[in-house]
Amino acid sequence: MSRGTLKAIISAMMLLVGLVGPCGRCAANVSNSLASEATPAKVTWQKEFDEVCAFTQNAMTLSPKELVLLIQR
């Protein structure tokens, strides 16, 4: 693995780990009334965001390919 690839992987992992804070705040601030009033587009976006954020707890165990796929997502 080249040094540039290793730096890219480490940067991607740091990015994913950095999402833990915003994901936690976002999940904590969603109230039932807001969730029931959400448009289908917002619900879809929020679901995708929550799914990606769920991987931040295990970011250090993901393979480089998995990290790249999450970043692309």
ChimeraX attribute file (.defattr): number of C-alpha atoms within 10 A of each C-alpha:
attribute: neighborCount
match mode: 1-to-1
recipient: residues
	/A:1	5
	/A:2	7
	/A:3	8
	/A:4	9
	/A:5	11
	/A:6	12
	/A:7	11
	/A:8	15
	/A:9	17
	/A:10	15
	/A:11	12
	/A:12	18
	/A:13	22
	/A:14	14
	/A:15	15
	/A:16	22
	/A:17	17
	/A:18	13
	/A:19	16
	/A:20	16
	/A:21	11
	/A:22	11
	/A:23	17
	/A:24	13
	/A:25	10
	/A:26	13
	/A:27	11
	/A:28	9
	/A:29	10
	/A:30	10
	/A:31	9
	/A:32	8
	/A:33	8
	/A:34	10
	/A:35	12
	/A:36	9
	/A:37	10
	/A:38	12
	/A:39	11
	/A:40	9
	/A:41	9
	/A:42	12
	/A:43	14
	/A:44	12
	/A:45	12
	/A:46	16
	/A:47	12
	/A:48	13
	/A:49	14
	/A:50	15
	/A:51	12
	/A:52	16
	/A:53	22
	/A:54	16
	/A:55	19
	/A:56	22
	/A:57	12
	/A:58	12
	/A:59	18
	/A:60	15
	/A:61	12
	/A:62	14
	/A:63	12
	/A:64	17
	/A:65	10
	/A:66	13
	/A:67	22
	/A:68	15
	/A:69	10
	/A:70	17
	/A:71	13
	/A:72	7
	/A:73	9
